Amino acid sequence: MVIKNVSLETVIGVTSPIPKNQLIEIAFAGKSNVGKSSLINALMNRKSLARISAQPGKTQTINFYNVNHQLYFVDLPGYGYAKVSLEEKEKWGKMVEKYLHQSKMLRAVFLLVDIRHEPSANDKQMYEWIRANGFQPIIIATKADKIKRSQLQKQVKIVKTGLGIKGNDVIIPFSALSKQGKEEIYALIDQILAADIPSAVQPAEERHEG
């Protein structure tokens, strides 16, 4: 994948309608401070288009980045920040659930977890929630540069076990610093673009039944 142009095209809040985009969408989910903005910036070859919030948990919007006029990277708000009120968490949940249910062009969801730690209860809940909405999450294990190379497979196994992964879910160790994993993610995105609806994702009609 060669990035030629990117732009922040649409920002929606709790009460906003879901955009009726014509291009496919790939969503990025993860807890606050997991490195989601850093991943998106690295994939877009930009330093700060996806802004890192000075106050974790405060960014409660869904941001749509147009990439090459081919697809959208959809940045979902970070979850699990302790200082956010229960009311704010419920608003976040409803907004994300509405997006997962209503988007006709969403083809894949990347779930980011910190490779250094066992996945949190919020991570596991998000993993199960994504699956319940008809998607097979693609796991991006961030901050891989923070551990020794010899620890990599051990930590990947901890992530897999902690999320309760069964089957063939993809786990890609990623570092925003060294760009480890970037080409693997590009390759997956190219597959999604080529197939439009990849085999790992149920067609929209099946997801919306019932």
Long-range contacts (C-beta under 8 A, 24 or more apart in sequence): 1-186, 1-187, 1-189, 1-190, 1-193, 2-68, 3-43, 3-44, 3-45, 3-67, 3-68, 4-68, 5-67, 5-68, 5-69, 6-44, 6-45, 6-46, 6-49, 6-65, 6-66, 6-67, 6-68, 7-65, 7-66, 8-49, 8-63, 8-64, 8-65, 8-66, 9-64, 9-65, 9-66, 9-72, 10-63, 10-64, 11-61, 11-62, 11-63, 11-64, 12-61, 12-62, 12-64, 12-95, 13-60, 13-61, 13-95, 14-60, 14-91, 14-94, 14-95, 18-98, 18-99, 18-102, 18-103, 19-64, 20-104, 21-64, 21-72, 21-103, 21-105, 22-105, 23-66, 23-69, 23-70, 23-71, 23-72, 23-105, 24-71, 24-72, 24-105, 24-106, 24-107, 24-192, 24-193, 24-196, 25-64, 25-71, 25-72, 25-74, 25-103, 25-105, 25-106, 25-107, 26-71, 26-72, 26-73, 26-74, 26-106, 26-107, 26-108, 26-109, 26-110, 26-189, 26-192, 27-74, 27-75, 27-76, 27-99, 27-100, 27-106, 27-108, 27-109, 27-110, 28-73, 28-74, 28-75, 28-76, 28-109, 28-110, 28-112, 29-76, 29-79, 29-96, 29-109, 29-110, 29-111, 29-112, 29-126, 29-130, 30-78, 30-79, 30-111, 30-112, 30-113, 30-126, 30-140, 30-142, 31-78, 31-79, 31-80, 31-81, 31-112, 31-113, 31-120, 31-122, 31-123, 31-126, 32-56, 32-57, 32-78, 32-79, 32-80, 32-81, 33-78, 33-81, 34-78, 34-112, 34-113, 34-114, 34-142, 35-112, 35-114, 35-142, 35-143, 35-176, 36-75, 36-78, 36-112, 37-75, 38-142, 38-176, 39-112, 39-140, 39-142, 39-174, 39-176, 40-65, 40-73, 40-75, 41-176, 42-176, 42-179, 42-182, 43-73, 43-182, 43-185, 43-186, 43-189, 44-73, 50-75, 53-78, 56-81, 57-81, 57-83, 57-84, 57-88, 60-88, 60-91, 60-92, 60-95, 62-95, 62-96, 62-99, 70-193, 71-189, 71-192, 71-193, 72-105, 74-99, 74-103, 74-106, 79-122, 79-126, 80-120, 80-122, 80-123, 97-129, 97-133, 100-130, 100-133, 100-135, 101-133, 101-207, 101-208, 104-204, 106-135, 106-204, 107-192, 107-196, 107-197, 107-198, 107-201, 108-135, 108-138, 108-188, 108-192, 108-198, 108-200, 108-201, 109-135, 109-137, 109-138, 110-137, 110-138, 110-139, 110-140, 110-185, 111-137, 111-138, 111-139, 111-140, 112-139, 112-140, 112-141, 112-142, 113-139, 113-140, 113-141, 113-142, 113-159, 113-163, 114-141, 114-142, 114-143, 115-141, 115-142, 115-143, 115-144, 115-146, 115-147, 115-152, 115-155, 115-156, 115-159, 115-173, 116-143, 116-146, 116-147, 116-155, 118-158, 118-159, 118-162, 119-159, 119-162, 119-163, 123-162, 123-163, 124-162, 124-163, 124-164, 127-163, 127-164, 127-165, 128-164, 133-207, 134-201, 134-202, 134-206, 134-207, 135-200, 135-201, 135-202, 136-167, 136-169, 136-200, 136-201, 137-169, 138-169, 138-170, 138-172, 138-188, 138-200, 139-163, 139-165, 139-169, 139-170, 139-171, 139-172, 140-171, 140-172, 140-174, 140-181, 140-185, 141-171, 141-172, 141-173, 141-174, 142-174, 142-175, 142-176, 143-175, 143-176, 144-173, 144-174, 144-175, 144-178, 144-180, 144-181, 145-175, 145-177, 145-178, 145-180
